[in-house]
Amino acid sequence: MRPQHKNRRRPSILRNQNKAVPADDVCSILEAWISELPHSPKYDYLKGIVFSKYVDANTDPAPVRKNRAIEKWLGQELVNAETNERLVTTEPGYFILPGVRWDVFSEWVRAYIARIIGDTIPLKALKGDFSGGATTSRRRAAGHPARKFVGKAHITECAVPWFDLFLTDVSIWSIEKGQLVLGNSPEETSSASSLRMVHGSSMFTVPKNSLIDRVCCKEPDINMFLQKGTGDYFRRRLRKFGINLNDQSRNKSLAQLGSLTGSLATLDLSSASDSICYELVCHFLPIQWSSYLDDIRSKSVLVDGVGEHLCEMFSSMGNGFTFELESLLFFAFAKATAYFTGTKGVISVYGDDIIVPTKVAVPLIEVLGYLGFKTNVEKSFWEGPFRESCGGHYHSGTDITPFFLRSPVKTIVDLIHLLNQIRLWASRGESLFLDENAWVIWDLLSELIPRSLWGGDLLSAGKSQLISPHYPKYRLMPVSEQKSLPVEGRYLSSMLALDDRKGPPPIGLVQEEEEEIVFPFYRRKPAKRWTWHDSGMYFLAEVPDSDTSD
């Protein structure tokens, strides 16, 4: 009998079934196909944008793209310093719009913002949460929210009183010997001042396109917790005024309408979140709110090659309330501009994606310019038949949203993702069948995908299955393992999620939860056939017994 080896590893895990594909051939075939597409708004738009975010070994290396991003960020800070000085010295009689004084405009915006968020800070605005991203104390790999409720944590000095105030309302979360713990601690050791103090956030960059990265900042743990509380509060309040920051579909629908009728303009700003300067927030938000946000933000950023930088901007990408704050401000500025120009119509914002009546576009651009924001004229549209907002691209009412090739297609998973994007792109239009010009490339490249991986649908395919009208057999799934999360962190997360505050659940009833660690190799697994839905997206050649001849 063959001896059993105790340490023998499972070959199904070790063998990566995400096979390589000829990357150069795929890219060349794709380029040739795109170049031969006939002229039309949809095809011409795809030709100009499909490779705009492509990064490979032949594009500028990562350090170059990173340095460009940091230089751009520092350059924006010089602009922010000028804006801060301009806002402080603006005379009340300055005309921000024709016939509209600065003091009158400012008072209207202040009153409207106060209507949305109130003049005072409710305690529920302090109740935040943790994200799954990196902080100044934890890498992203160790950034699961449940892990952040217990153990080490960073905080800035100005945020200490606010977190202490929050903890007085939470009887089972406290601080002991500089660590977050479950339960009550002796009063003399429970202050947030015993946590590790840091000056502010830490900068990093993420890929944006082939030329430059995007700057983000890792916030101190407790600052992020409080920031997310404010962001969630602003989000709830904006929704009562028709702005739903949990849904991009409204902006997309309005952009499509604007492309058809010309009645609505779509505006996009350059470096919008990095252009919200300190004096802007102090000038327009109620004083209690501006003081509170100033206390929980990072006033300085640790920049590679520069050191600690004192911020002219109010908050950066990575701050837990930046997105909601910019949405609030742009909504108020747009409403004020419409009011003072006597224009009625729909106004919608989603971050720096702004939709206003066409008549308001130019006056609003002028207002935003004075307040320190630069309109991206290449992505803003108020004339002609094209509109773009929240990733939706429309020409005369037709969806022409492109797909992007962001990196070389090296593996089966990469190719599945590309072909699924092409299929979705081919579905945009008013034809009963998919765009026949996409069938050529789809039919050619799909032969590189094993037939056993065909049959995915829109709801479940992702990168694991090729979307096609076939019944699914298998899917490629990344190998992963489950790691248990601290029960104290899961308990605190469940408790703080309660809105009625009637009391926490018994600790023994906290739902078991594990963290999934994903590895960069794949194995084949049976498809979930019971979840399969016919996508209804067919090329004519895929229809049984179809006859394309005359």
Residue, then its C-alpha position, 0 to 999 in steps of 0.5 A: m500500500r502506498p504510504q500517506h504523506k501528511n504534508r502533501r498539498r492539494p494539486s487543485i489549489l496549487r495548479n493555476q488554471n488561469k492560463a496565459v493568452p498571447a497578449d501581443d496578439v490580443c492587443s494587435i487584433l483589438e487595435a486593428w478591429i477598432s481602426e476598421l470600424p466605420h464612422s459614427p458617433k459611437y465608433d468614433y468616440l470609442k476610437g478616441i478613448v478606449f486606450s486612454k487609461y492603458v498602462d503597460a511596460n511601454t508607458d511611463p513607469a510607476p515612479v514617474r506617474k507618481n511624481r507627476a501626481i504629487e507635483k500636480w497636487l502640490g501645484q493645486e495647493l498653491v492655487n488653494a493658497e491664492t483662493n484662500e487669500r481671495l475669499v478672505t479679502t473679497e469685499p461685500g460689494y463684489f459682484i459674483l454674478p451680474g447684479v449679485r453682490w458677494d454678501v447677498f450670494s453668500e448669505w443665500v448659500r449659507a441659508y440653503i446649506a443650513r436648511i440641509i444640514g442644520d446649524t448645530i451638530p446632532l450626536k448621531a453625526l458623530k456615529g461613524d464607521f470604519s472602511g476596509g481601506a488602509t489608515t495611518s496605523r494599518r495596511r489595507a491587507a489588515g484593514h477589515p472594519a472589524r479589526k479596527f474596532v479593537g487594538k491600536a488606533h491613531i488620532t489627531e489632537c483636535a479630534v480627541p474631545w469629539f471622540d471622548l464625547f461619542l464614547t460617553d454615549v457608548s457604554i461598551w466601547s472604550i479605551e484602555k492603555g492606549q488600545l480600543v477595547l470592548g467594555n468599560s474602562p477605568e475613567e482615568t484611562s479611557s480618554a482618547s488622548s491615550l491613543r497614539m497621536v499623529h499630526g495628520s494623514s499620509m499620502f499615497t497614489v493609485p493608477k489613474n491613466s497612462l500618464i499620471d496617478r491619482v493622489c489619495c491620503k490615508e487618514p488616522d483611524i479615529n478621524m476616519f471614524l468620525q469623518k464617516g459619521t459626518g459623511d453619512y449624515f450629510r448623505r442622509r440629509l441631501r437625500k431629503f433634498g432630492i440628491n441620492l449619493n447612493d445611486q448614479s442612475r439619476n445623473k445618467s438619465l438626466a445626461q441622456l435627456g440633456s443629450l436629446t433635448g439640449s435642456l440640461a448641461t453636464l459639468d465636470l471639474s478638475s481636481a475638485s476634491d483637492s480644490i475645496c479650500y479652508e476658507l471656502v468651508c469656513h465661509f459657507l458652512p454654519i460655524q459649528w459645522s465648520s469648526y467640527l469638520d476642522d477638528i476631525r480633518s487632517k490639517s497636514v499630510l506626510v508627502d513623499g520627498v517633501g515631508e509634512h505639508l500644512c494643507e491649504m485644502f480642507s480635505s483630500m481624497g481619502n477623507g471620510f466626508t470629502f465626497e459628501l461635502e463637495s456634493l453639498l457645496f456644489f449643490a448649493f452653488a448650483k441652486a444659488t446660481a439658478y436662483f439669481t439667474g431666474t432659471k428653473g429646472v432640474i439640478s443634480v449632483y454626484g460629487d463633482d458631476i454636476i447637472v444644471p439647466t443649460k442656461v445656468a452652465v456658463p454663470l455657474i462655471e464663472v462662480l465656481g472659478y471665483l471659488g477656486f474650482k477649474t471646470n474640465v472643459e473637455k468633459s463638460f458639455w452644454e452645447g451640441p448633442f453629447r452629454e456625459s455624467c457618472g460614467g454614462h456617455y450619450h449622443s442625441g439620446t443614444d448610449i455610446t458609453p465606451f469600454f476601456l482597455r487598462s492593461p495588457v490582456k495576459t490571461i484567460v481572466d483578463l480576456i473574459h473581462l475584455l470580451n464581456q465589456i465588448r458584449l455589454w458595449a455592443s448591447r448599447g443601442e436600439s437594435l434587437f440584436l447586439d451590434e454586428n460590428a462587435w461580432v467579428i472581434w468577439d467571435l475571433l477572441s472568444e476561441l481562446i476561452p475554453r468552452s467550459l467557461w462559456g455561459g455566464d450572464l450579466l448578473s454573475a459573470g464578472k471575470s469568471q465566465l464568458i457571457s454567452p447564450h450557452y448553459p453554464k458549466y464551469r467558472l474560474m474563481p480566485v483561490s482564497e482562504q477564510k480568516s476569522l475576525p475578532v469577535e469583539g470587533r464584530y460585536l461592536s460593529s453590529m452594535l453601532a449599526l443599530d439605529d434605534r439604540k435600544g441596546p446591543p445584541p447578546i454577544g453570543l448572537v453576533q453573526e459569525e463572519e470571516e475575512e476572505i484572503v484572495f490569492p492571485f491564482y485561480r481554479r475551476k469550479p462548477a457554475k451556479r446553474w440555479t442562479w443563471h439568467d438568460s441575458g437576452m443579449y445575442f448577436l444575430a449569428e448566435v441565434p439558432d438557425s439564423d440566416t443572414s443571407d438575402 
